[in-house]
Amino acid sequence: CYGLTVEPQTPLGRQVARGTETAPPEESHEVEFLATDARLTQAGFEHYEVSNYALPGFRSRHNSSYWTGVAYLGLGPSAHGFEGAERRWNARALSAWERAVDASEDPVEGVEQLREDQHELERLYLDLRTNRGVLTTPADEPMIRSWITAGWATGHGDRVRLTPLGWLRLDALVAALTDHRSRY
């Protein structure tokens, strides 16, 4: 379940820019997100990742691999692949991708080598996206306690897991924890 993002170079984005459609108010996202969570969890679905729910035993194995850092190969136009500390993406345009493949060339358009700090940030972000949460350290305790008090997280031993309210603040919480950890 994804919230609607109006992207500028899409039909909806152009309609909003012309005034023929209206973008949903930002405030409605939190209300809708929390209502969706309540309805689906009451129906027996597990909210196991920010945007994903499943009945017990039926989580998406495909998507879950992205959140655990498993290597994957991207095939086709605009496809992305990941292996350890390297991310690759193919040409977006079908015609460019086809030309490369027809010429027996690699259709890759870009490669990114993740530095250790980028890899750690990504790991933290991906772990907090899921109901698995992230391992904490004693130095994290004051910050984590404030999250729990605000209703953004729950603590389970040496792990912290974000609540739906916390997932709504995921980017800010990851940034705060990353900044905090950079100081020790």
Wavefront OBJ file of the C-alpha trace (Angstrom):
o trace
v 0.000 0.000 0.000
v 1.784 3.093 -1.240
v 0.839 6.700 -0.672
v 0.273 8.738 -3.802
v 3.186 10.911 -4.869
v 2.441 13.353 -7.676
v 5.500 13.273 -9.951
v 6.000 16.291 -12.270
v 6.622 14.438 -15.553
v 3.583 12.141 -15.352
v 0.059 12.607 -16.715
v -1.242 13.283 -13.177
v 1.618 15.710 -12.484
v 0.799 17.658 -15.635
v -2.919 17.690 -14.756
v -2.155 19.040 -11.273
v 0.143 21.691 -12.800
v -2.661 22.759 -15.184
v -5.189 22.808 -12.356
v -7.472 20.167 -13.885
v -6.713 17.808 -10.968
v -5.875 18.505 -7.358
v -3.086 16.827 -5.425
v -4.254 15.257 -2.178
v -3.451 17.377 0.877
v -0.247 16.260 2.626
v -2.120 15.851 5.926
v -4.406 13.176 4.456
v -1.523 10.735 4.008
v -1.068 10.121 7.747
v -4.807 9.644 8.316
v -5.112 7.234 5.377
v -1.925 5.341 6.282
v -3.048 4.781 9.870
v -6.602 3.846 8.793
v -5.197 1.314 6.319
v -2.971 -0.144 9.032
v -5.870 -0.454 11.478
v -8.189 -2.088 8.975
v -5.665 -4.568 7.588
v -4.160 -5.593 10.926
v -7.671 -6.070 12.378
v -8.363 -8.356 9.411
v -5.356 -10.506 10.356
v -2.752 -9.073 8.016
v 0.778 -8.504 9.293
v 2.250 -5.051 8.588
v 5.784 -6.338 7.996
v 7.253 -3.443 6.003
v 6.294 0.215 5.605
v 4.182 -0.430 2.498
v 3.547 -4.170 2.714
v 1.061 -6.409 4.459
v 0.523 -10.155 4.245
v -1.367 -12.908 5.932
v 0.911 -14.907 8.256
v 3.242 -17.100 6.196
v 2.625 -15.217 2.935
v 5.197 -12.417 2.926
v 6.651 -11.474 -0.433
v 9.941 -13.353 -0.760
v 10.843 -11.210 -3.773
v 10.530 -7.818 -2.050
v 11.916 -9.135 1.231
v 15.202 -9.916 -0.510
v 15.682 -6.206 -1.249
v 15.245 -5.309 2.426
v 17.772 -7.897 3.616
v 20.558 -6.985 1.185
v 20.412 -10.134 -0.946
v 22.139 -9.768 -4.323
v 19.814 -9.477 -7.320
v 20.235 -9.162 -11.066
v 18.397 -6.510 -13.053
v 17.310 -7.611 -16.534
v 15.521 -5.392 -19.032
v 15.225 -1.663 -19.633
v 15.629 0.473 -16.493
v 16.180 -2.634 -14.334
v 18.442 -2.335 -11.304
v 20.796 -4.923 -9.864
v 22.742 -5.120 -6.634
v 25.674 -7.207 -5.479
v 27.299 -6.459 -2.157
v 28.569 -2.904 -2.449
v 27.756 -2.264 -6.109
v 24.479 -1.124 -7.633
v 23.934 -1.151 -11.409
v 21.101 0.103 -13.606
v 20.293 -0.481 -17.236
v 19.435 2.040 -19.939
v 15.910 3.398 -19.377
v 14.855 3.771 -22.993
v 13.772 0.521 -24.633
v 15.487 1.517 -27.892
v 18.866 2.144 -26.172
v 18.591 -1.092 -24.222
v 17.715 -3.048 -27.396
v 20.637 -1.520 -29.344
v 23.092 -2.577 -26.657
v 21.687 -6.100 -26.394
v 21.564 -6.507 -30.208
v 25.238 -5.452 -30.342
v 26.083 -7.975 -27.577
v 27.017 -5.082 -25.301
v 26.189 -4.628 -21.652
v 23.069 -2.386 -21.502
v 24.181 -0.943 -18.150
v 23.796 2.829 -17.978
v 25.322 3.419 -14.563
v 27.199 1.833 -11.689
v 27.466 3.018 -8.102
v 30.025 1.705 -5.634
v 28.709 2.070 -2.103
v 31.208 3.306 0.460
v 31.072 1.725 3.914
v 29.158 4.712 5.367
v 26.600 4.541 2.522
v 26.238 0.790 3.012
v 25.666 1.302 6.759
v 23.090 4.047 6.138
v 21.250 1.831 3.662
v 21.304 -1.111 6.081
v 19.887 1.072 8.869
v 17.186 2.469 6.578
v 16.188 -0.948 5.230
v 16.110 -2.535 8.698
v 13.897 0.243 10.065
v 11.544 -0.160 7.071
v 10.652 -3.634 8.322
v 9.086 -4.989 11.469
v 12.430 -6.695 12.124
v 13.793 -3.329 13.232
v 17.405 -2.535 13.983
v 19.955 -3.554 16.605
v 20.636 -0.797 19.096
v 23.586 -0.005 21.303
v 23.600 1.324 24.871
v 24.617 4.725 23.454
v 21.377 4.759 21.398
v 19.217 4.364 24.526
v 18.262 8.033 25.184
v 17.190 8.584 21.578
v 15.320 5.281 21.362
v 13.560 6.010 24.666
v 12.292 9.310 23.226
v 10.968 7.474 20.153
v 9.136 4.967 22.342
v 7.668 7.772 24.476
v 6.428 9.535 21.313
v 4.787 6.300 20.093
v 7.141 6.003 17.124
v 8.863 2.790 18.184
v 8.790 -0.235 20.438
v 11.799 -1.811 22.097
v 12.425 -5.536 22.230
v 15.690 -6.345 24.011
v 18.501 -4.913 21.914
v 16.254 -4.153 18.909
v 14.004 -1.221 18.136
v 11.084 -1.512 15.751
v 9.155 1.429 14.346
v 5.398 1.601 14.775
v 3.145 2.831 11.953
v 3.499 6.342 13.434
v 7.266 5.902 13.315
v 7.191 4.649 9.726
v 5.518 7.930 8.786
v 8.705 9.625 10.070
v 11.155 7.021 8.749
v 13.461 9.368 6.841
v 13.781 11.806 9.750
v 14.349 9.022 12.299
v 17.037 7.363 10.171
v 18.752 10.739 9.724
v 18.616 11.414 13.480
v 19.980 7.988 14.402
v 22.708 8.208 11.750
v 23.748 11.634 13.009
v 23.683 10.389 16.605
v 25.826 7.355 15.762
v 28.343 9.488 13.858
v 29.198 11.205 17.157
v 30.455 8.088 18.946
l 1 2 3 4 5 6 7 8 9 10 11 12 13 14 15 16 17 18 19 20 21 22 23 24 25 26 27 28 29 30 31 32 33 34 35 36 37 38 39 40 41 42 43 44 45 46 47 48 49 50 51 52 53 54 55 56 57 58 59 60 61 62 63 64 65 66 67 68 69 70 71 72 73 74 75 76 77 78 79 80 81 82 83 84 85 86 87 88 89 90 91 92 93 94 95 96 97 98 99 100 101 102 103 104 105 106 107 108 109 110 111 112 113 114 115 116 117 118 119 120 121 122 123 124 125 126 127 128 129 130 131 132 133 134 135 136 137 138 139 140 141 142 143 144 145 146 147 148 149 150 151 152 153 154 155 156 157 158 159 160 161 162 163 164 165 166 167 168 169 170 171 172 173 174 175 176 177 178 179 180 181 182 183 184
